[in-house]
Structure formats: structure tokens, C-alpha cells
Amino acid sequence: MKKLFLLAAAAFLLQSPASAQTGLDAQQAAYQPKSHFEIGVGGISRVDFKRAGISGNIKWIFPTKDEEGNGFLVTAKATHLPATNTGAGFFDGFDKGKSNNVSSLFLMLGYRVYILDHPKPNSNLFFEFNLGLAQEGTLKTGIGINPLFGYQFSKHFAVTLGAQASIVRNASNLGELGLSYRF
């Protein structure tokens, strides 16, 4: 009888951790971290408001175990301020200095932090900081910086307000208002 009791107790003790582990696996399976892609367009302006232009970006938001979505991302971005010289078209860019446009390409690594702890579903404020390489139309490379604030107002859409700087030859500072779509 004593052996039967010890055998039953051992079986119970061996099963308890397995049950707890199975429950944990089920809980982890309910939340699967996944990556997201985001595309965005925006209007940009020099800080002195003398010129306005356009920008576009694509972001890969890394998978994260943080249920709020805080995490790393990679941003590829293109911006263009048209030339003010006479005879230069809006999209004349990367023309090796023939016009005074400012066209830039960026490849940056960043981090996004959602600000509200318990927001409404698919609605939250976020701050994002990106740092990486910038290349201007003269094909010179430097540093690119892009901090921004955003408001995600649905599952797929967000509005962003940011600043952007490229330090290639001289610093180029831009303000940006944009709209992004998350896949």
C-alpha cells in the first residue's frame, strides 16, 4: 500500500509541472510576436518654411514579445525639396549639383515606444527615434536623424509629426507631417 501511495504521489508531482508548462505554452501561443511593415507619405518643409516638398518611407517593425508593441525598426526613406532655380523641374533630383534641390535617401535603425499604458484598442500615441545613413543628391554620405511623434488611430493608420536632419555637407533640417499605413 505504501508503494502504491508513493507511486501515485510521484505521478502527481511529475504531472503538475507538465500541466503548468502546458498552460504556459497555451498562453504564449495566444500571443505570437510578429513583424509589421508600414508605408508612409508626408509633406516636408525646411525649418525656415521657404520650401515645401514630399517624403516617402517604408518601415519594417521587428517582432517583439512586448505586447504593447515597443520595439526596434528599420526605416528606408526618401525626401525631396524641389529646386528654386528657374528651369529646374519639381522632380529634378540627384543631378550632381546642377539645381539647388535637396533630395536625400536614408537607411536608419530606430526604436518605437508606445506612450499610453492601457489605450483603447488600435489607438495609441508613440515616440520613435531613428538614426542611420543619409545620402544627398551629390552622392555624399553622412548621418541621418529622424525623431517623430505619432498617433495610431486605427489598426492600420497613423498620423506622424517629426523632424529630420541629414548631416552630409551642411546640416539640412526638415519638419514633416505624414500618414502611414501598417500591414
Beta strands, then each sheet from edge to edge (+ up, - down):
strand 1: 36-46
strand 2: 52-61
strand 3: 71-81
strand 4: 102-114
strand 5: 124-136
strand 6: 141-152
strand 7: 157-167
strand 8: 171-182
sheet 1: 1+ 2- 3+ 4- 5+ 6- 7+ 8- 1+
end
